[in-house]
Every structure is written in C-alpha cells, then in structure tokens.
Amino acid sequence: MNFVALRMLMGDRLKYVGLVAGLAFAALLVTQQASIFNGYIHRMAAWIRDTGGADLWIMDPQTNHTDDAKRIVDTALQRVRSVDGVEWAVPMFKGFLSARLPDGRLQQVRVVGIDDATMIGGPPRMVEGELADLRGDRAVLVNEADLGKKLIVSESGARRPMRVGDRLDINDNEVRVAGVYAKGPEFFWEPMVYTTYSRALRMAPAQRKQLQFVLAKVRPGADTAKVAADIRAATGLAAYTGDEFAWVTMWYIMIQTGILVNFGITIALGFVIGVLVSALLLYTFMIEQSRNFGALKAMGVTNRAIVRMVAVQVLTVGSLGFGIGVGAAVIGGGVLAKADLAFRMVWQIPLIGAGAILICCLVAGILSLARVLRLEPAIVFKGAT
C-alpha cells in the first residue's frame, strides 16, 4: 500500500513539486531566520565570553548591557576584595572615546582598560605582539578585524590598514599601536581598543566616578552564588556570573531593539505559510484523488490503511521539503558568514525546524483525511458530471 500511496502522490508532478517547494520554503524561512537570530544574540554577549579568567562581574545595578557606561565609586574595588570567598578582584574601565586617526579622520572607539599589574580582562588571542606590550609607553592593542575597515592610515594618497608602530590620538592623548589581537564578532560595531586601566583613566574625561566593572575570582571550594550574594549585600552593587551578565545584555538588547519581535514574526510567518500552502495543496490533491481512494475502499481497503497511505504521502513530502529547505539555509548561511553577517546554526535549530514542518504536515494530513475518510466506495461508480 505504501508503494500505491507514493505512485498516487507522484502521479501529479505539478502538485507534488508544489507541495515539496512550499514545505521547503517554510523550512528555509524558519531555520534561516532562527539561525540569524541566534547569531545576533550570540554576538551580543561575545565580549563577555572573550573576557575570561573571572567568575563574577560586579557593576552598577542599573547597568543594562556591556556598553552601558554606568560608573561606580573606586572604593567598590576594595570592598569587593574584603568579601569572604573572593580570591582576587581587579578593576576594568570601558567607555566610548573619540579617536583621531593619522589622516585626521575621527572615529568613535571603545576603550577597555585592564588591570596594570595582572593584565586580567585582556583580549582572548594575540595575533601580533604580546599582552605584556601594553606596559610600554602609551601602548594600545587594536582588533585585527578593524584593520583596513575602520582603522586606516592614508599615506601619499594611498590607504593602508593601521599596523604596529602607528600612532593616533584618543581624546587628545597620543597613543601607539603596540599589538594586534583577534576576537569573535560583536553586536556593537565600534572598534575596541585595549590599554591599561591607569592609561584609560587618563584618556577619559575627568569625573568623580571612573570605574565601570570589577572582575572577581572566587576562592576554590567557595560557592559562587553565595559569594555573589555577599558582594551584593556588602556593596549594594550587582554581581553576576558571566552567563548571567550575558543574559542581562542579550535580553535588554532584544527587547529595546525589537529584534525578538521582528524575528519572531518572520519565523511565525514561515510556519503559517508552510501550513497554508501544504494544507491547501494536499487538500486539493486529495479531492482529485477521491475516485482512487473510493476505488480502494470498494476493494476492501480499510480506513486504517487509508490513514497509513496518507501518512506516507505527507511524511514523504515533509521530509523532502525539510531536507531541501535546511540545505538551502546552510548554503545561504555560508554566504552570510563570509559577508560577516550574523548566522549561527546550532543543532537545536534544525530540530525545531523539523518540529515546525511536522506540525505543518500533521495539520495538512488531518484536513485531508477528514474528507477521505468520509468517502463512500460508491463514488467510483458515479459518472463524471
């Protein structure tokens, strides 16, 4: 009976291709948009993941994301260090400053100042030079991804990427590129420049509060959640693990920018299109096959066998459509990734896509079966009108 079901399905090539194409488009839309959405939220907290070494991030309770510069008093560092269970704590500065490139162009940069002594909080990987080079006179580190794009030097009418040894002014403070680092792409696009904490404070406009983050390490054997609660009680500041701070950042940006709503609508639209197209085409197909199903019933085929035949037809077009759609999403994702656009497909996304297509197929199958099961075998003996 399965063979008969497939022959019936593929007998009308136009509707068969239309069914597969409709489900493929739905699978493509759901998985591609979900992967782009996942790529965006992954980038929102990329800097937190790239800043390793610390167990806790301490900041102003009103800080909403990684680039939300709400300063705290300098004495907070010593108060965090005094909390039982804290092995060490170091300061970190992060803020937007104006940079003037050697050719006179202005460029907004994010300056990150890390602890002078320990260099904790530095970039994840050095491409040229060493992290210790930051201890040199007026030294800064620049991101490899920004060279040739935003950090450019003009010489004799020609433009070239900035390199080690070049100089620029950050808030009227001359600095020298001492090294190049690499990190993952971020949601925020301004170039990120690393330097020491003390040098960052000299670059930044003078104000009463300069400290933005305190990075803390929990002693071995101590409970991280308890230490975080003790820090909150002792300082009145927020204390998050890296994962918690990542969620604070991602959730705030998703809500404030409308990314969650926009991508949610697009993904839901793909699902609705898949349901409508597949249900309409499959229902039309069943109507046209009514005489064939009536003939099968007249020969003694039970309703249970009919249900199995329809299930084979629905699952066949669903599997083919899903495979084609996900394959197209993966190919398109490779193109997007090369263009430096957000695309990150994890194993859960095809699984969710498969569930969505399965629901499409179930809805289409149920609507079709409702008519087929009501067929009278005598329909095969009725003449065409």
N, C-alpha and C positions, 0 to 999 in steps of 0.2 A: 504493500500500500504506500510505503514511503516513495518508491520509485514512481508510482502513478501520481502522487502529490507533486513531485518535482517536475514531471512531464507537464502536468496541468499548469504549474507556475511558470515554467519557461516557454510554454507554448505561445503566449502573447509577449513577444520580446519587448515591445514598447512599454507595456505596463511593468514588466519585470525590471527593465532598466530604470524606469521612473521610480519604482519602489526602492531599489538599491541606492539610486542617486539621492533621493530625499533623505534616507536614513544616513547616508554618508555625509551629506551636508550638515545634518543635525549633529552627528558625532564630531565633525570637524569644528563646528562652531563652539560646541560645549567644551571639548578638550583644549582647543587652541586658546580660547578666551580664559579658561581656567588656568592654563599654563602661564599666560601673560600676566594674569592677576597674581599668581603665585610668584612670578619673577619680580613684580613690583614690591610685594610685601617682603620678599626675601632681601631686596636691596635696601628697604627702609631701615633695617637693623644691621646692615653689613658692617658698619663701623664698630658696633658693639662686639660682634663676633671677631673682628680683626684685632681688637684690643684685648689681648689675652693676659693671663697672669693674676688677675684679681678675682676674688669670689663675690665681692659686694661693690655696688656703685652707690655712693652717698651724694645727695643733691638736695636742692630746694624742693619742698613738697609740691610746689606748683609747676615744676618742670614737666613739660608735656612730651618732649622728644629730644633727640640727641643734639639738635642745633638750636634748642630753646635756651638762650643765654640768660638764665636767672642766677645771679651771683649769691654766694653765701659768705659769711664772715670768715676771715682767715683763721680765727681761733677754733673753728669747727674741726680743723685737722688734728689739733692736739686733743680735743675732746673725743674724737673717734679713736685715737691711739690709746686713750686711757680706758676704753671699754674692755671689760674682761672677755677674753676669747679672740681679740684682734691681735694677729701676729705682727702685721705692719700696715701702715696706711701712708699713701703718697698723694700729693696734690696734682690736679690737672686743670689747665686752662684751655678753653675752646671758645673762639669768637670770630666774628666776621670783621675783617680789616681791609682797608683799601691798599692795593699794591700798584706801584708804577713800574712797568717793565722798562728795560733799557731803551726801547724805541719811543718811550713817552706815553704809551697806551696805559690806561687804567684798567685794572682787573680786580674784582672782588675776590678775596681768598678767605678760606677758613684756616685760622692759625690754631694749631694744637701745641700747647706747651706741656712737656712731660717732665717728671722729676729729674733734676740736675744730677743727683748722685746715683740713683739706681737705673734710670732710663726706662722705668716701668711705664707701660702705656704706649710704647713706640709702635711704628708700623710693623706689619706681620713679616715682611720679607724685603731684604735689601737687594737691589739689582746692581747698584754701583756704589762703592764706598761702604762704610760700616756705621752702625748706630752710634758708636762712640765718637764719630766725627762731629756730632752735634756739640761736643765740648770745645770745638775750635772757635776762633774769633768770629762772631756774627754769622754762625753757621745755621743753615736750614736744610731740610730734606724736601724734595718735591716728588710728586707722583709720576710714574712712568707714563700712565695713560693720558696725562695732561700735556706732555711734551709734544710739540708740533701741532697741538689743537688750541690750547688756551695760553700756554706758556711758550711764547715765540719771541725770537730775537731777530731784528732786522739789521742786516749788515750790507752796506753798499747796494741798497735796493733789493737785496735777496733776503728771503725769510728762512730761518732755520729753527729747529727745536732748541729750547734752552738746555744747557748742559752744565756739568760740574765746572765750577770756577766762574760762571756768570754771576752778575750782581743785579739786584733790584732793590727798590725801596718799598718797605711795608710801613705805612703810616708815618712816612718821612724818616724811617730808620733804615739805613743801608744794610743789606744782608747779602750773604754769599751762598750759592748753592754748593753744599758740601757732599751731597749724595742723592741717589735716586732710589725710591722704594716702589714696591708693587703691592696692590691690594685688590680686593674684589670691587666690582662696580657698585655705586651707591645710588640712592634715590635722589639725593641732592647733588647738584652738578658743579658747584663752585670748586675750584682747585683747593686741595688740602695741603697745607704746608706745616711740617713738624719742626719744632725747635725746643729749646729747654724752657722750663717753667719760668725761671727768672728773666730770661730774654723776652719771652712772650709778654710778661707784665710790663717790661719797659716799652714794648711796641704799642701796647693797648693804651687807649686814653685813660688818664688817671681818674680813679673813682674810689669810693670808700670800700666797696666790695669787689674783689677781683677773682676769687676762687669760684670755679663752677662745679667741679667734681672732686670727690675724694675716692680713690680706689683703695680697697682694703682687702687683706688676706686673712682668712680665718685660721686660727691655730689648728694643727692636726688633732682630731678627736673631738673638737668642739662642734656643736650643732649650728649650722649656718643660719637656720631660721631663728633660733634663739638669739644669736649674736646680732642679727639684723633688728630684731625687736628691741634688744637692749640699746642699740645705737639710736633707734628712733626715740626711745624713752629718754636717753641721756642728752640728745642734741635737738630733738624736735624736727629733725630732717628726715627725708625719705631715704630708705635703704633698700635697694633692690639687688637681687642676683642678676647676672647678665641676661638670662632668659626672661625674667620679669620686666626688666627695663626694655628689652626688645619688644615685648608685648605692649607695654605702655606706649612706646614710639609707634608701632605699627597700627594700633587701634586708633590713636589720635589722628594720624595722618589719613587713614582710611575714611574716618568719619568727616574730618574737616575738608578734605579734598573731593569727597563724593565718589572716590574710586570704588568703594564697596558697592554703592547703589548702582553705579553705571555698569560695572562688570556683572553684577547680579542680574540686571535687566537683560543684558546681552546673552548671558548663559541661559536664562529662563526663556528668552525668545527662541534660542536654538532648540530648546526642548519642545516648546509649543509648536514650532514649525515641523519638527520631526513627527510629533503626534498627529498633527493635522494632515500632513502630506501622506504619511504612511497609512493612516486610518482611511482617508478618502480613497486613495488608490487601491488599497486592499479591499475595501468595501465594494468599489466598482468592479474589481476583479471577481469577487465572489458572486455578484449579481450576474455577471456574464457567464460564470461557470455554473449557474444554478441548474441547468439541464444536465450537466455532467454529474453534479452531486446527486440530483434526483435519480439519474440512472444507476448510480452506485447504491443508493438506498433501495431502489427497485430490485437490485440483485442480492439484497440481503445484508449490505454493509451497515453496521450498527452506528449509532450516534457516537459511541466511544471511539470507533475507528475514524470517523469523520473529524472528531476533535483532534485526534493524533495527526491526521493529514494536514489540517490547518496549522497545527503547532509546528510541523516540519516546514511548511511553507514560510511561516512567519519567522522562525528562527534562522532559516536559510538566508532570507533577505536581510535580516537583522545582523547576522554575523558578517556577511559580505559588506554591508553598509558600514558597520562599525570598523572593520579592518581597513577599508579604503579611507574612511574619514580620519582615523587615528594616524594612518600612514601619511596622509596629506598634511596633518597637523605637525607631525615630526619633521617632515621635509621643510615645511614653512617655518618651523621653529629654528631649524639650522640656518636658514637665510636671515631670520631676525637676529639670531645670536651673532652672526658675522657683522651685521649692521649695528651692533652694540645696543640692540633693543632688548627690553626685558622679556625673557622667555625661560621658564624653568618647569619642565615636566617631571614630576616625581611619580612613583608607581601608583599612588593613590588616585591620580587624575584619570588615567585610563580605566581604572576600576570604577570610579564614579561615572565616567562616560558610558561604560558598559551597562551600568545600572540604569542610566537615563534611557539608553536605546532599548534595553529590555522592557522598561515601562512603556515606551512608545509601541513596541511590538505587542505587548500584552493588551494595551488599550485597543490597538487596531485589530488584534485577533478576537477579542471579546465582542467588539462591534460587528465583526464579520460573522462570527459563529451564531450570533443572535438570529441572523437571517437564515443561515444554512440549516441550523437545527430545526427550524420551523417548516422546512421544505416538505412537501408531500411527494412521495415517489411518483404519483400520477402525472407530475409536471412533465415527465419525459414523453408522455403520450399526447400532450397538448400540442396542437399545431401552432406555428408562428402566426402572430397576428399582423 
